Amino acid sequence: MHPALTRVSSLCALHTQDEEDGGISDRPEDMADVYHTFFGVGGLALLGYPGLSAIDPAWALPVEVVARVQARNAERAAHST
């Protein structure tokens, strides 16, 4: 992604955050909600925002969590055969 587009996308998400109560909304004047906060933080992580862990784009979860779940599932599958 072009660096300028990354910066604009990050600013849009940060512009809609509720600095008093936390969270992200779809518009600056709206109340923050779980949906927009989850995907807003996920988007910031995908853009490489400082301080956020890398996320798996398919699962929208931290890559460490996805790796742990996949390893556990592989282990269970190996024991069930």
MODA-V420948 format. One record per backbone hydrogen bond with DSSP energy under -0.5 kcal/mol. CO is the residue of the C=O (numbers start at 1). NH is the residue of the N-H. E is the energy in kcal/mol with one decimal. If there is no record, write none. Layout:
CO|NH|E  CO|NH|E
This chain:
2|6|-2.3  3|7|-2.3  4|8|-2.4  5|9|-2.6  6|10|-2.3  7|11|-2.5  8|12|-2.3  9|13|-1.9  10|14|-2.5  11|15|-2.3  12|16|-0.9  13|16|-0.6  14|17|-1.2  16|25|-1.9  17|19|-0.9  18|22|-2.0  23|18|-2.7  24|33|-1.7  27|30|-1.6  33|24|-0.5  33|37|-2.1  34|38|-3.0  35|39|-2.3  36|40|-2.0  37|41|-2.7  38|42|-2.1  39|43|-2.3  40|44|-2.1  41|45|-2.3  42|46|-2.4  43|47|-1.7  44|49|-2.7  45|48|-1.5  49|52|-1.6  54|63|-1.9  55|57|-0.6  56|60|-2.5  56|61|-0.7  61|56|-3.4  62|65|-0.6  62|66|-2.0  63|67|-2.5  64|68|-2.1  65|69|-2.5  66|70|-2.6  67|71|-2.4  68|72|-2.3  69|73|-2.6  70|74|-2.3  71|75|-2.3  72|76|-2.4  73|77|-2.3  74|78|-2.1  75|79|-1.7  76|80|-1.3  77|81|-0.6
